[in-house]
Amino acid sequence: MAKTTEISIRCEHCRNWFPSPIFIGDRESFDTAMLFNNKAQCHHCKKMTGCDKENFRARFEDGGFMGSDT
C-alpha cells in the first residue's frame, strides 16, 4: 500500500489548486472511497467548490491520480 503524500483540489470557479481538507491515508483507501457532494472553501477566491474525486489531484509514494475534471 502506497501512502498518500498530498491531495489537492482544483477550484471549480478560479481553477486554482489548494490543499484538500479531506485526507486519505493510502492508495487502496483512496481507490475505494466514495467521495461525492463534499464542499470546501477555496483558499484563493473564497468560494465554496466541489471536493470530490473529479477535481482531486492525489500524490502517493508510488505515483499519482488526477480526476476527470482536472
N, CA, C and O of each residue as an XYZ file, in Angstrom:
280
protein
N       0.836     -1.192      0.000
C       0.000      0.000      0.000
C       0.878      1.252      0.000
O       1.697      1.455      0.896
N       0.692      2.068     -1.006
C       1.447      3.314     -1.101
C       0.765      4.393     -0.276
O      -0.438      4.619     -0.407
N       1.525      5.043      0.556
C       0.976      6.104      1.395
C       0.723      7.369      0.580
O       1.429      7.658     -0.387
N      -0.297      8.110      0.992
C      -0.632      9.386      0.362
C       0.348     10.445      0.848
O       0.629     10.539      2.043
N       0.868     11.244     -0.083
C       1.759     12.332      0.307
C       1.070     13.686      0.182
O       1.442     14.635      0.873
N       0.062     13.787     -0.697
C      -0.630     15.075     -0.889
C      -1.939     14.843     -1.623
O      -2.017     13.998     -2.515
N      -2.977     15.598     -1.245
C      -4.223     15.662     -2.000
C      -4.575     17.134     -2.166
O      -4.652     17.877     -1.187
N      -4.786     17.546     -3.403
C      -5.157     18.926     -3.715
C      -6.482     18.940     -4.466
O      -6.875     17.948     -5.080
N      -7.159     20.076     -4.408
C      -8.436     20.278     -5.094
C      -8.276     21.415     -6.084
O      -7.613     22.412     -5.796
N      -8.883     21.264     -7.247
C      -8.907     22.355     -8.217
C     -10.259     23.043     -8.114
O     -11.301     22.421     -8.325
N     -10.236     24.327     -7.790
C     -11.457     25.109     -7.614
C     -12.257     25.148     -8.916
O     -11.702     25.359     -9.994
N     -13.554     24.943     -8.799
C     -14.454     24.979     -9.957
C     -14.657     26.402    -10.470
O     -15.124     26.592    -11.593
N     -14.318     27.389     -9.673
C     -14.544     28.789    -10.045
C     -13.286     29.447    -10.605
O     -13.287     29.915    -11.744
N     -12.216     29.486     -9.817
C     -10.999     30.186    -10.243
C      -9.956     29.248    -10.841
O      -8.955     29.710    -11.388
N     -10.180     27.910    -10.742
C      -9.310     26.878    -11.319
C      -7.933     26.774    -10.649
O      -7.041     26.116    -11.184
N      -7.754     27.402     -9.508
C      -6.503     27.278     -8.755
C      -6.541     26.028     -7.887
O      -7.613     25.562     -7.501
N      -5.365     25.489     -7.583
C      -5.229     24.331     -6.699
C      -5.038     24.789     -5.255
O      -4.403     25.810     -4.994
N      -5.602     24.010     -4.313
C      -5.383     24.259     -2.892
C      -5.435     22.930     -2.141
O      -6.022     21.972     -2.643
N      -4.839     22.847     -0.954
C      -4.798     21.587     -0.200
C      -6.202     21.128      0.201
O      -7.035     21.936      0.613
N      -6.446     19.847      0.078
C      -7.744     19.274      0.424
C      -7.927     19.182      1.934
O      -6.993     18.823      2.650
N      -9.136     19.506      2.428
C      -9.409     19.276      3.851
C      -9.682     17.793      4.133
O      -9.685     17.362      5.286
N      -9.910     17.020      3.062
C     -10.127     15.581      3.178
C      -8.798     14.895      2.878
O      -8.197     15.127      1.830
N      -8.348     14.063      3.787
C      -7.087     13.350      3.565
C      -7.329     11.864      3.769
O      -7.938     11.448      4.755
N      -6.847     11.076      2.830
C      -6.994      9.627      2.884
C      -5.592      9.033      2.922
O      -4.741      9.401      2.113
N      -5.347      8.129      3.846
C      -4.001      7.675      4.175
C      -3.214      6.901      3.145
O      -1.987      7.002      3.116
N      -3.886      6.117      2.279
C      -3.126      5.326      1.315
C      -3.920      5.143      0.026
O      -5.109      5.456     -0.035
N      -3.237      4.626     -1.013
C      -3.850      4.485     -2.338
C      -5.066      3.552     -2.305
O      -6.085      3.856     -2.925
N      -4.977      2.432     -1.598
C      -6.090      1.490     -1.553
C      -7.335      2.137     -0.956
O      -8.432      1.972     -1.489
N      -7.178      2.867      0.137
C      -8.319      3.561      0.751
C      -8.874      4.628     -0.182
O     -10.089      4.804     -0.275
N      -7.993      5.339     -0.872
C      -8.423      6.368     -1.819
C      -9.211      5.743     -2.970
O     -10.261      6.254     -3.359
N      -8.700      4.638     -3.511
C      -9.356      3.986     -4.645
C     -10.755      3.498     -4.304
O     -11.635      3.517     -5.164
N     -10.979      3.065     -3.085
C     -12.277      2.527     -2.691
C     -13.194      3.559     -2.043
O     -14.363      3.261     -1.795
N     -12.700      4.759     -1.763
C     -13.502      5.797     -1.111
C     -14.596      6.313     -2.041
O     -14.356      6.537     -3.227
N     -15.786      6.498     -1.502
C     -16.901      7.084     -2.238
C     -17.005      8.550     -1.806
O     -17.554      8.859     -0.748
N     -16.477      9.434     -2.629
C     -16.478     10.857     -2.304
C     -17.399     11.592     -3.273
O     -17.134     11.638     -4.474
N     -18.483     12.165     -2.748
C     -19.384     12.943     -3.585
C     -20.144     13.926     -2.714
O     -20.349     13.694     -1.523
N     -20.557     15.024     -3.323
C     -21.313     16.089     -2.641
C     -20.566     16.723     -1.473
O     -21.192     17.243     -0.549
N     -19.249     16.688     -1.502
C     -18.453     17.381     -0.495
C     -18.144     18.788     -1.000
O     -18.046     19.007     -2.207
N     -17.991     19.726     -0.094
C     -17.653     21.104     -0.439
C     -16.494     21.573      0.424
O     -16.337     21.154      1.571
N     -15.687     22.453     -0.156
C     -14.586     23.076      0.571
C     -14.479     24.518      0.096
O     -14.846     24.839     -1.034
N     -13.974     25.380      0.969
C     -13.790     26.777      0.593
C     -12.417     26.952     -0.046
O     -11.393     26.588      0.533
N     -12.417     27.516     -1.249
C     -11.169     27.759     -1.968
C     -10.322     28.768     -1.203
O     -10.833     29.774     -0.711
N      -9.044     28.495     -1.106
C      -8.116     29.398     -0.407
C      -7.829     30.660     -1.219
O      -7.333     31.647     -0.675
N      -8.139     30.634     -2.522
C      -7.828     31.757     -3.402
C      -9.019     32.707     -3.576
O      -8.922     33.895     -3.266
N     -10.153     32.171     -4.079
C     -11.309     33.036     -4.371
C     -12.336     33.043     -3.242
O     -13.278     33.835     -3.269
N     -12.162     32.168     -2.250
C     -13.015     32.068     -1.056
C     -14.410     31.527     -1.336
O     -15.253     31.539     -0.438
N     -14.687     31.048     -2.562
C     -15.987     30.460     -2.879
C     -15.988     28.987     -2.501
O     -14.939     28.345     -2.452
N     -17.176     28.461     -2.235
C     -17.322     27.039     -1.965
C     -17.246     26.292     -3.293
O     -17.851     26.698     -4.285
N     -16.499     25.200     -3.294
C     -16.311     24.415     -4.506
C     -16.454     22.937     -4.179
O     -16.291     22.524     -3.030
N     -16.756     22.155     -5.192
C     -16.843     20.713     -5.008
C     -15.508     20.146     -4.541
O     -14.443     20.644     -4.907
N     -15.584     19.118     -3.743
C     -14.393     18.483     -3.172
C     -14.569     16.982     -3.356
O     -14.730     16.236     -2.390
N     -14.535     16.558     -4.612
C     -14.798     15.175     -4.977
C     -13.649     14.630     -5.818
O     -12.775     15.391     -6.234
N     -13.639     13.342     -6.070
C     -12.552     12.746     -6.849
C     -12.414     13.374     -8.233
O     -11.324     13.353     -8.803
N     -13.485     13.927     -8.783
C     -13.435     14.510    -10.118
C     -12.467     15.685    -10.202
O     -11.865     15.909    -11.252
N     -12.307     16.439     -9.116
C     -11.385     17.580     -9.149
C     -10.252     17.439     -8.119
O      -9.721     18.429     -7.616
N      -9.900     16.182     -7.822
C      -8.785     15.876     -6.931
C      -7.510     15.633     -7.733
O      -7.544     15.155     -8.867
N      -6.408     15.969     -7.120
C      -5.085     15.556     -7.580
C      -4.427     14.949     -6.345
O      -4.199     15.637     -5.350
N      -4.126     13.667     -6.420
C      -3.532     12.970     -5.274
C      -2.155     12.459     -5.654
O      -1.940     11.976     -6.766
N      -1.231     12.571     -4.724
C       0.110     12.031     -4.920
C       0.339     10.949     -3.872
O       0.030     11.111     -2.691
N       0.890      9.844     -4.352
C       1.203      8.710     -3.493
C       2.690      8.410     -3.616
O       3.350      8.896     -4.535
N       3.209      7.626     -2.712
C       4.626      7.283     -2.745
C       5.028      6.627     -4.072
O       6.177      6.741     -4.500
N       4.086      5.946     -4.714
C       4.408      5.227     -5.951
C       3.759      5.817     -7.208
O       3.714      5.147     -8.239
N       3.265      7.036     -7.145
C       2.637      7.632     -8.327
C       1.560      8.620     -7.949
O       1.603      9.221     -6.875
N       0.577      8.790     -8.847
C      -0.445      9.792     -8.593
C      -1.788      9.463     -9.222
O      -1.953      8.432     -9.874
N      -2.743     10.362     -9.012
C      -4.101     10.266     -9.519
C      -4.556     11.660     -9.872
O      -4.301     12.604     -9.125
N      -5.232     11.807    -11.009
C      -5.859     13.083    -11.355
C      -7.293     12.796    -11.760
O      -7.557     11.895    -12.557
N      -8.215     13.566    -11.207
C      -9.623     13.398    -11.531
C      -9.962     13.830    -12.950
O      -9.171     14.503    -13.612
N     -11.133     13.441    -13.403
C     -11.543     13.706    -14.786
C     -11.770     15.181    -15.077
O     -11.699     15.585    -16.238
N     -12.039     16.001    -14.067
C     -12.281     17.435    -14.263
C     -11.024     18.275    -14.082
O     -11.094     19.503    -14.139
N      -9.888     17.645    -13.867
C      -8.667     18.396    -13.635
C      -7.891     18.510    -14.918
O      -6.818     19.114    -14.939
